[in-house]
């Protein structure tokens, strides 16, 4: 720690519902080469296991704060973290992102060497889910004017603590047109504050908004893999290759601000909550047979937003999810219409419900229009108090590639089953 009253950096990590999956992100902070920091993990009124997970990590630099009421956005925890901060600089890390060990040091080099800079920005890679190619790269810029053009995620920047005294804190999402993080940095940029890039990739971002229903189906495999890979001899070359590929395919510095004022206040926030599964259709008990028909909705990178003739076609994610907005203490018969342009792609389908493999069969495909249709028949165990999630594990020929379409899904029929049928779940009728 520094010889002053407080550390150089206060790192604020806003969190909600992450539970044990928050640990890789915390570890990436505690392993920083620059040791002059405190880490405030601030819960947005967390009622799950997250407080216990954080408190179980024995490190004097780590503090847990939990808001008394839920705000529903990182704005509340971020403001609470700033209010409790002892550091002279404020850095942020998303609860599902990972830092390179030199991240804070590279930000410190900018802020200590250049007093006219208010925001130091590290380069960030937006890793797309489940190995989808075409990772986005942002935060690598040379012109101060880029602060008005390009979006930099909070995990990538730090600012002087005095910034919030000059422009105010983070605003509530339903009161503004832009996302809260974009609004904060744009407000600073428009106030004439100086921005500078470290020129180094130091942030690995796993955006929840790219991962459909991510807050209902929390995972940390990607983060744990990244944390382990940071120490490998091949890691630096992997990062360099990702940046080179981004330049080659056109995904370098493409994360730009848009005309946010064309949206009503809170509209983009509501869309984001829906993608993550925090704003969804009402969940109801499954008491009788029910049919879910595909309707227009934002499914991130899992499914096309708009169905065609009742079929919702897959996008790039080889592990897409679907929501079943029903509860039941027991099993249900599942009938799922699936479609594909290639008849051979409907010879099998690997599907899990709430993490459990669904034993099922596919009917013989029938041709309809310019694609083939089959019915997936299985038995699923629903959850008694919250919605269930179907998790597809698509084979290579079921994932869209270039102009070739992938698998599609149509009507979903669920019928409650009695306890006797539960004893014979291996038999599919």
C-alpha positions in Angstrom: 0.0 0.0 0.0 1.0 3.6 -0.5 2.2 5.8 2.3 -0.8 8.2 1.9 -4.0 7.8 3.9 -5.6 5.6 1.2 -4.6 3.4 -1.8 -3.9 4.8 -5.2 -6.9 2.9 -6.7 -10.3 2.0 -5.5 -11.7 -0.8 -7.7 -15.5 -1.0 -7.8 -17.1 -4.2 -8.8 -20.9 -4.0 -9.0 -22.7 -7.3 -8.8 -26.1 -9.0 -8.7 -26.9 -12.7 -8.7 -23.5 -13.9 -9.7 -22.9 -16.2 -6.8 -19.8 -18.4 -7.0 -19.3 -17.4 -10.6 -17.9 -14.0 -9.4 -14.7 -15.5 -8.1 -12.6 -15.5 -11.4 -13.2 -11.7 -11.8 -12.2 -11.1 -8.2 -9.1 -13.2 -8.5 -8.0 -11.2 -11.6 -8.0 -8.0 -9.4 -6.2 -9.6 -6.5 -3.5 -10.8 -8.8 -2.6 -7.3 -10.1 1.1 -6.5 -10.3 0.3 -3.1 -8.9 -0.7 -3.7 -5.3 -1.8 -0.2 -4.3 -5.5 -0.7 -4.4 -8.7 -1.7 -2.5 -11.4 -3.8 -4.1 -15.0 -2.9 -3.2 -17.5 -5.6 -4.3 -20.9 -3.9 -4.1 -24.0 -5.9 -4.3 -27.3 -4.6 -5.7 -29.2 -6.0 -2.8 -27.9 -9.5 -3.3 -29.9 -12.2 -1.5 -28.2 -15.2 -3.0 -24.8 -16.8 -2.0 -22.7 -13.9 -3.4 -22.0 -12.3 0.0 -20.7 -15.6 1.4 -18.6 -16.2 -1.7 -16.9 -12.8 -1.4 -16.4 -13.0 2.4 -14.8 -16.4 2.0 -11.9 -14.8 0.1 -9.3 -13.9 2.7 -7.7 -10.7 1.5 -7.4 -7.4 3.4 -7.8 -5.4 0.2 -11.3 -6.8 -0.4 -14.5 -5.3 1.1 -18.1 -6.3 0.7 -20.9 -3.8 0.6 -24.6 -4.7 -0.1 -27.2 -2.1 -0.9 -30.3 -2.1 1.3 -32.6 -1.8 -1.7 -32.2 -3.0 -5.3 -31.5 -0.4 -8.0 -31.5 -2.8 -10.9 -28.4 -1.3 -12.6 -24.7 -0.9 -12.0 -25.4 2.8 -11.3 -26.4 2.2 -7.7 -23.5 0.0 -6.7 -21.0 2.2 -8.6 -22.2 5.3 -6.8 -22.1 3.5 -3.5 -18.6 2.3 -4.2 -17.4 5.8 -5.1 -18.9 7.2 -1.9 -17.1 4.5 0.1 -13.8 4.8 -1.8 -10.5 5.7 -0.2 -8.5 5.7 -3.4 -7.5 8.7 -5.5 -8.4 6.9 -8.7 -11.6 4.9 -9.4 -11.4 1.8 -11.6 -14.3 -0.6 -12.4 -14.5 -4.3 -13.2 -17.6 -6.0 -14.4 -18.5 -9.1 -12.3 -18.0 -11.3 -15.3 -14.9 -9.7 -16.8 -11.2 -10.5 -16.3 -8.1 -8.2 -16.2 -4.6 -8.9 -17.3 -2.2 -8.7 -14.4 -0.7 -5.4 -15.7 -4.1 -3.6 -16.1 -3.9 -1.3 -13.1 -0.2 -0.6 -13.6 -0.8 0.5 -17.2 -3.7 2.8 -16.2 -1.5 4.2 -13.4 1.3 5.0 -15.8 -1.1 7.2 -17.8 -2.8 9.0 -14.9 0.5 9.7 -13.0 2.5 10.8 -16.0 -0.2 13.0 -17.7 -2.1 15.3 -15.3 -4.3 16.6 -18.2 -5.8 13.1 -18.6 -8.9 12.3 -16.5 -9.7 8.9 -18.0 -7.1 6.2 -18.7 -8.5 3.5 -21.0 -7.1 0.0 -21.5 -7.7 -2.0 -24.7 -10.5 -4.5 -24.3 -11.5 -7.7 -26.2 -15.2 -8.5 -26.3 -15.1 -12.3 -26.4 -18.2 -13.7 -28.1 -19.9 -16.6 -26.4 -18.7 -20.2 -26.9 -15.9 -19.4 -29.2 -17.9 -17.5 -31.9 -15.3 -16.0 -34.2 -15.0 -12.3 -34.8 -14.1 -10.9 -31.3 -14.5 -7.2 -31.0 -11.6 -5.0 -30.0 -12.0 -1.5 -28.5 -10.0 1.0 -26.4 -7.0 1.3 -28.7 -7.0 4.9 -29.9 -4.6 7.8 -30.4 -6.9 10.8 -30.8 -8.6 12.4 -27.9 -11.6 13.1 -30.2 -12.3 9.4 -30.3 -13.8 9.7 -26.8 -17.0 11.1 -28.5 -17.1 8.3 -31.1 -16.1 5.0 -29.5 -17.6 3.2 -26.5 -15.2 2.0 -23.8 -16.7 -0.5 -21.3 -16.3 0.4 -17.6 -14.0 -2.6 -17.1 -11.4 -0.9 -19.3 -11.1 2.5 -17.8 -10.2 4.4 -14.6 -10.7 8.0 -13.8 -9.6 10.5 -11.1 -11.9 10.6 -8.1 -12.5 14.3 -8.7 -14.3 13.5 -12.0 -17.6 12.7 -10.1 -17.3 16.0 -8.2 -17.2 17.8 -11.5 -19.8 16.0 -13.5 -21.8 14.0 -11.0 -22.1 10.2 -10.5 -23.8 7.4 -12.4 -27.4 8.1 -13.5 -30.4 5.8 -13.3 -31.2 3.8 -16.4 -34.9 4.6 -16.7 -34.2 8.3 -16.6 -31.8 8.5 -19.5 -31.8 7.5 -23.2 -28.3 6.0 -23.3 -27.1 2.9 -21.4 -25.7 4.0 -18.1 -22.1 3.3 -18.9 -22.2 5.1 -22.3 -24.0 8.1 -20.7 -21.3 8.4 -18.0 -18.3 8.5 -20.4 -20.1 10.7 -22.9 -21.0 13.2 -20.2 -17.3 13.3 -19.2 -16.2 13.6 -22.8 -18.6 16.4 -23.6 -17.4 18.2 -20.5 -14.0 18.4 -22.1 -12.3 15.8 -19.9 -9.1 14.2 -21.3 -9.1 10.6 -22.4 -5.9 8.5 -23.3 -5.4 4.9 -24.2 -2.7 2.7 -22.7 -2.3 1.1 -26.1 -2.4 -2.3 -24.5 -5.0 -5.0 -24.3 -5.6 -5.5 -20.6 -9.3 -6.4 -20.4 -11.2 -9.5 -21.4 -14.9 -8.8 -21.6 -17.6 -11.4 -21.5 -20.6 -9.2 -22.1 -23.8 -10.5 -20.4 -25.8 -8.7 -23.2 -24.2 -11.0 -25.8 -25.3 -14.1 -23.7 -29.0 -14.6 -23.9 -30.6 -15.3 -20.5 -27.2 -15.1 -18.9 -28.6 -13.8 -15.5 -31.0 -16.8 -15.3 -28.3 -19.3 -16.2 -25.0 -18.1 -14.7 -21.8 -19.6 -15.9 -18.1 -18.9 -15.4 -16.3 -21.5 -17.6 -15.1 -18.8 -20.0 -13.8 -16.6 -17.2 -12.0 -19.5 -15.4 -10.4 -20.6 -18.7 -9.2 -17.0 -19.3 -7.9 -16.7 -15.8 -5.9 -19.9 -16.2 -4.6 -18.9 -19.7 -3.1 -15.6 -18.5 0.0 -17.4 -17.2 0.5 -19.5 -20.3 3.4 -18.9 -22.6 1.0 -18.7 -25.6 -1.3 -16.1 -24.1 0.4 -13.0 -25.4 0.5 -14.5 -28.9 -3.2 -15.4 -28.7 -4.1 -11.8 -27.8 -2.0 -10.5 -30.6 -3.7 -12.8 -33.1 -7.1 -11.8 -31.9 -6.3 -8.1 -32.5 -4.8 -8.8 -35.9 -7.9 -10.9 -36.8 -10.2 -8.1 -35.7 -8.4 -5.6 -37.9 -8.6 -8.1 -40.8 -12.3 -8.9 -40.5 -13.5 -5.5 -39.5 -14.3 -5.9 -35.8 -11.6 -3.5 -34.6 -12.8 -0.3 -33.0 -16.4 -0.8 -34.2 -18.1 -0.5 -30.8 -19.4 3.1 -31.3 -21.9 5.4 -29.7 -25.2 5.8 -31.6 -27.8 8.4 -31.6 -29.2 7.5 -28.2 -31.7 10.3 -28.1 -33.9 8.6 -30.7 -34.9 6.1 -28.0 -37.3 6.9 -25.1 -35.7 7.1 -21.7 -35.1 3.6 -20.3 -35.8 1.8 -23.6 -32.3 0.5 -24.2 -32.1 -0.5 -20.5 -35.3 -2.5 -20.8 -34.0 -4.3 -23.9 -30.8 -5.2 -22.1 -32.7 -6.5 -19.1 -34.8 -8.7 -21.5 -31.8 -10.2 -23.2 -30.2 -11.1 -19.9 -33.4 -12.6 -18.6 -34.1 -10.0 -15.9 -37.2 -8.7 -17.6 -39.3 -11.5 -19.1 -42.8 -12.9 -19.5 -44.7 -13.8 -16.4 -43.8 -17.2 -15.0 -46.8 -19.3 -14.1 -47.4 -22.9 -12.8 -47.8 -25.6 -15.4 -51.2 -27.0 -14.5 -52.3 -28.1 -18.0 -50.9 -28.5 -21.5 -49.5 -25.2 -22.8 -48.1 -24.2 -26.2 -45.4 -21.6 -26.6 -45.3 -20.0 -30.1 -42.2 -18.1 -31.3 -42.7 -14.4 -31.3 -40.4 -11.4 -32.0 -37.9 -10.8 -29.2 -34.2 -9.9 -28.8 -32.3 -13.2 -28.3 -28.8 -11.7 -28.5 -26.5 -14.1 -30.5 -28.6 -17.2 -29.9 -31.6 -16.8 -32.2 -32.9 -14.4 -34.9 -35.1 -11.7 -33.3 -38.0 -12.3 -35.7 -39.5 -15.7 -36.5 -40.4 -16.6 -40.1 -43.6 -18.7 -40.6 -43.5 -19.6 -36.9 -39.8 -20.8 -37.0 -37.1 -18.9 -35.1 -33.7 -19.6 -36.8 -30.4 -20.0 -35.0 -27.8 -17.3 -35.0 -24.0 -17.9 -34.3 -24.0 -19.3 -30.8 -23.5 -23.1 -30.9 -25.0 -23.3 -27.4 -28.2 -21.3 -27.6 -30.8 -21.1 -24.9 -34.6 -21.0 -24.8 -36.8 -20.0 -21.8 -39.7 -22.1 -20.5 -41.7 -19.6 -18.4 -43.4 -22.3 -16.2 -42.9 -23.8 -12.8 -43.7 -27.3 -11.7 -42.6 -29.6 -8.9 -42.2 -32.6 -11.3 -41.9 -33.6 -14.9 -43.5 -32.5 -18.1 -43.8 -34.0 -21.6 -41.9 -31.8 -24.1 -42.7 -31.6 -27.8 -40.5 -29.2 -29.7 -40.8 -28.5 -33.4 -37.3 -28.2 -35.0 -36.4 -27.3 -38.6 -33.4 -27.3 -40.9 -32.7 -26.9 -44.6 -30.6 -30.1 -44.6 -32.6 -33.3 -43.7 -29.5 -35.0 -42.4 -29.1 -32.3 -39.7 -32.3 -33.5 -38.0 -31.0 -37.0 -37.3 -30.1 -36.0 -33.7 -30.4 -33.1 -31.2 -28.6 -32.7 -27.9 -30.7 -30.8 -25.5 -30.4 -30.1 -21.7 -33.0 -28.7 -19.4 -31.7 -26.9 -16.3 -28.4 -28.6 -16.9 -29.8 -32.2 -17.1 -29.7 -34.1 -20.4 -33.1 -34.7 -22.0 -33.5 -38.2 -23.2 -35.6 -38.0 -26.3 -36.3 -39.0 -29.8 -36.8 -37.1 -33.1 -39.6 -38.0 -35.4 -38.8 -38.7 -39.1 -38.3 -35.3 -40.9 -41.0 -34.1 -43.2 -40.4 -31.5 -45.9 -42.2 -28.2 -45.5 -41.5 -25.2 -47.8 -37.8 -25.2 -48.5 -36.8 -26.9 -45.2 -37.4 -30.1 -43.2 -39.4 -30.3 -40.0 -39.3 -32.8 -37.2 -40.6 -33.0 -33.6 -38.4 -33.5 -30.6 -40.1 -35.6 -28.0 -38.8 -35.9 -24.4 -39.5 -35.5 -20.7 -38.1 -32.6 -18.8 -38.0 -31.8 -15.1 -39.1 -28.2 -14.5 -38.1 -26.1 -11.5 -40.6 -25.5 -8.7 -39.9 -21.8 -8.0 -38.4 -20.3 -11.1 -38.4 -20.7 -14.9 -36.5 -23.4 -16.7 -34.0 -23.1 -19.5 -33.5 -25.3 -22.5 -29.8 -25.4 -23.4 -29.0 -26.6 -27.0 -25.7 -28.3 -27.8 -25.7 -27.9 -31.6 -23.6 -30.1 -33.9 -21.4 -28.3 -36.5 -24.0 -28.9 -39.2 -26.8 -27.4 -37.1 -24.9 -24.0 -36.6 -25.3 -21.4 -39.4 -22.2 -20.8 -41.4 -22.0 -18.0 -43.9 -25.0 -18.1 -46.2 -26.1 -21.6 -44.9 -28.9 -21.4 -42.3 -28.7 -23.4 -39.1 -31.4 -25.1 -37.0 -34.7 -23.5 -36.3 -37.3 -24.0 -33.6 -41.0 -23.7 -33.7 -43.9 -24.4 -31.3 -43.0 -25.8 -27.9 -45.7 -27.9 -26.2 -45.5 -28.8 -22.5 -47.8 -31.2 -20.7 -47.6 -31.9 -17.0 -46.9 -35.5 -16.1 -47.9 -37.3 -12.9 -45.5 -38.9 -10.4 -45.9 -42.4 -11.9 -44.5 -41.2 -15.2 -41.6 -39.6 -13.3 -40.4 -43.0 -12.3 -40.1 -44.0 -16.0 -38.3 -41.0 -17.4 -36.1 -43.2 -19.5 -39.0 -44.4 -21.6 -40.1 -41.9 -24.2 -43.6 -42.4 -25.6 
